[in-house]
Amino acid sequence: MAKELDEQQAAEVASIRERIKDLIERAFAKGKPAYFLAQLGNELSDQDRKTLEHLTGTKVARFVMDNFDYEVGRTGQHENILYLVAPHGNGAIRPELAPRYNGRFWAAFKIPLDAGEQRFINLETFEFGPDATAIAAQDAQVREISPDFLPRGGEVPTSEEILKRIAGWLEAQKLDQAAFLIQRRKRHRGQDDLLSALINALDKDQLKRVSLPLDVIQTLGTTKRD
């Protein structure tokens, strides 16, 4: 049941709705055939998202589906990835999904780099941190992720920005993208999903503080599945 709002709260929700509308319209103005609701949630400010959830009792995705007339599509292996269909598009055409990278590998490019720090990544385990020696393992390569490919300080990059930086880094390192996709590393699937959920749940202040989550990464990487 919808929460009853006073005049000021209703005005706040209306303002956030206008900002959501602007984000959607700007995405479609660029000619995109679809706009993923997860991306919308990332691009909306943390304050707007928290206020909306507090006042309406619903997540951003549900609020959009309840308050806008866009056609909603589903894709992904479990049909759980939601997107809005562009008004000028064909609803029967499913948008191409962006590459789904290993969760730890994705986190290495999403967590901001502190000033004066370096970041290295183990290409086998995907553990990363400022000390190449600490994450080295037998027969595994360790490569540096230069600051050019990483967010800094309080920056919270969009999914599109992370994808572009990963693509640029892979090209610079002459590495095959397929080796870093979830589909190619099925033994890590459960851990990847968990780590991705943890990373995406952090707000920009939390991401800034969590610069070296090696304990979490090590735990997820070594957990045995039944």
Secondary structure as UniProt FT lines:
FT   HELIX           7..29
FT   TURN            30..31
FT   STRAND          34..36
FT   HELIX           37..43
FT   HELIX           46..56
FT   HELIX           60..67
FT   STRAND          72..75
FT   TURN            77..78
FT   STRAND          81..85
FT   TURN            87..88
FT   TURN            91..92
FT   HELIX           103..110
FT   TURN            115..116
FT   STRAND          120..122
FT   TURN            123..125
FT   STRAND          128..129
FT   TURN            132..135
FT   TURN            138..139
FT   STRAND          142..144
FT   HELIX           147..149
FT   TURN            153..154
FT   HELIX           159..173
FT   HELIX           177..180
FT   HELIX           182..184
FT   HELIX           186..188
FT   HELIX           189..201
FT   HELIX           204..209
FT   HELIX           214..222
//
